[in-house]
């Protein structure tokens, strides 16, 4: 059975330009079906239209989360992919380790996320909670005029974020 995904199709004129302000479109990390809730009329049933997609900041945020939570060797076709940030939780939670994590984040984003330019990375250790708070300040050249901030927490289960766009 073939799967046809129409939500990632380019514009009708063949360009990738910005329709309705959308520059980037990626598949949602938790593959699921998208529904037409906003098109629903009173008494009509909810229709399933396509696989969920994330756009612009949400797409980039999910990509960053994927980079941070993937260890090299987990992605079969690209075995070097990933930042492997979880390995730092088995080291002392200190300012020095936080600095190393910041360097790894910069290198991973420069290598695996070409849509962004890293402006600043701040990693703050919290030894009592066994976690690090991460703030990454980015510029997205394709979306001028706005800077983007990714914030998350590195815990024993990986990097998690509660951002939504």
N, C-alpha and C positions, 0 to 999 in steps of 0.2 A: 504494500500500500504506500503510495507516494504522499508526501505531506507538502501542501502548497501554502507558503507563507506570503501573504500579500501586503502585510503591514510594513515590510521593509523595502517595498518597491520604490524606485526613484520617481521623481515627478513625471508628469505626462509628457513634458518636453524633453525628457532625458537628462536633465540637470539634477544636481544634488542641492540646489539652492534652498533658501529658507522659506518654506511654506508654513504659514501660521506660526512663524518664529522657531520652527524646528530645524536644527542644524544636524544633530546626531540622533540616531535611532538604533538601539540595541535590543536584543531579546531580553526579557525580564529574567533575572536569576532563578526565581522559583517558577519554572515553566508552568503556565496555566493559561486558561482561555479567557479572552477579553470579552466583555459583554457590552451591549449597547444600552446601558442604563440611562444615559442622558437623552436618548432618542425614544425612550419608552413612553407610550401613551397610556392614559388611564385604562386599566383593565387589560392591557396587552401583556403577553408573556415576555419575559426577558430573553433576548436572542443572543446566542453566542456567535461572535463574528470572526475572531482570529486569535492567534497566540498573543499574549500580553507583550507589550514593548515598553521600554523606557526611553525617554527623550532628553536631550540636552544634559542638564546637570544630573539628573537621575541616572542617565546612561553612564556618565563619567564616574559618578559615585559608585555604582555597581561594579564598574571595571576596576576601580581602585581597591574596593573591598575584595574582589577576586584576586588581584595581584598580591595583596597583603596576606590573604588566607591560604594561598597555594604554596606548597613546598616544591622545590625543584624535584623532578621525577614524577610528580602526580599527573602532569599533562603529557599524554603519550606522544603526541606529534611535536611537542616543544618541551623536551625534558629539562631545559634550563629555566623555564618560566617560573616565576614566583619569587617572593621576597623572604618567605619562611620566617616570619616574625615570631612565631610561637616558640622557636628554639631559644629566644632570649629570656623566656620565663623560667628557664632552668638555670639561669645565671643570677648572681646577686642583683637585686633591683636597686640600682644606684644611678647617680647622675652620669657616671662614665658609660654605663651600659645604655642609658637613654641617648647619649650622644652618638653611640655606635648605631643604635636603631634609627636615629635621624639620618645618618649617612646612608644606611641601607635603603631607607625609604626614598631618598633623593635618587640614588642609583637605579632602583627598580622602576620608579616612575619615568625617569629619562629613557630607560631602555624599553619599557613595555606600554607606556601610555603617551604616544606622540601628540595627542590632542591638547596636552596641557604643558605649561611652563611652570616649574616649581619656583615660587618666590621665597618661601620660608617654611621650615619645619620646626615645630616645637614639640618635644617629648618630655613629659613630666612624670617622674617615678612616684608611685605611691606604695612603699614597701609594706605597710600594714594591710593593704587590700590586695597585695600581690598583683598589681596591675600598673599599666602606664596609660596616661591620657595623651592622645596624639592629636595635634592640630596641624594641618597642611594647608598653607595658603598658596593658591594657584591662580594663574592667569590662563584664560582660554582664548587664544588668538582669533579663532573663528567666531567667537561671540564677543565682540568688542564692547568696551564700556563697563563691564562688570568683572569683578574678581570673585573667586569662588573659594570657599573654605570647607575642607573635609575635616570633620572631627570624629574621633572614635576612641574606643577603649580597648587596649590589648590585655586580654585575660587568658586564663588557661584554656579557654575554648576558641581562641583566636581573636581577631579584631571584629568588634561589633560597633555599629553606629545606629543612632536613632534619628538620623536626618531623613527628611522626606521633602521631595520637591514636586 
